[in-house]
Amino acid sequence: MAYTGRFKQTDDYRREELIRIIEHSVENLTLQELEALYYDMTTKSFIND
């Protein structure tokens, strides 16, 4: 069981790493790029207004 827990920690670490990368990338987008991303995410139901 401890072995499975190790994989969970690795998955959590990778998830946090990906969130940091995505947040940094989003901060550098132009307004037009943000609008395109927002539209894409709403049409795919990732964002529900």
C-alpha positions in Angstrom: 0.0 0.0 0.0 2.9 2.4 0.7 4.1 1.7 -2.8 0.8 3.0 -4.3 1.1 6.1 -2.1 4.4 6.9 -3.7 2.8 7.0 -7.1 0.1 9.3 -5.7 2.7 11.7 -4.5 4.4 11.7 -7.8 1.1 12.4 -9.6 0.3 15.2 -7.2 3.8 16.8 -7.7 3.4 16.5 -11.5 -0.1 18.1 -11.3 1.3 21.1 -9.3 4.2 21.5 -11.7 1.8 21.6 -14.7 -0.4 24.1 -13.0 2.6 26.4 -12.3 3.7 26.1 -16.0 0.2 26.8 -17.3 -0.3 29.8 -14.9 3.0 31.3 -16.0 2.1 30.8 -19.7 -1.4 32.3 -19.3 0.1 35.4 -17.6 2.0 36.1 -20.8 -0.9 35.8 -23.3 -2.2 38.8 -25.1 -5.9 39.8 -24.7 -6.7 38.3 -28.1 -5.0 35.0 -27.1 -6.9 35.0 -23.8 -10.2 35.6 -25.5 -9.5 32.7 -27.9 -8.6 30.5 -25.0 -11.7 31.5 -23.1 -13.9 30.8 -26.1 -12.3 27.4 -26.7 -12.6 26.4 -23.1 -16.3 27.5 -22.9 -17.3 25.6 -26.1 -15.7 22.5 -24.7 -17.5 23.0 -21.3 -14.3 23.4 -19.3 -15.7 26.7 -18.1 -19.3 27.1 -17.2 -20.5 30.6 -16.8 
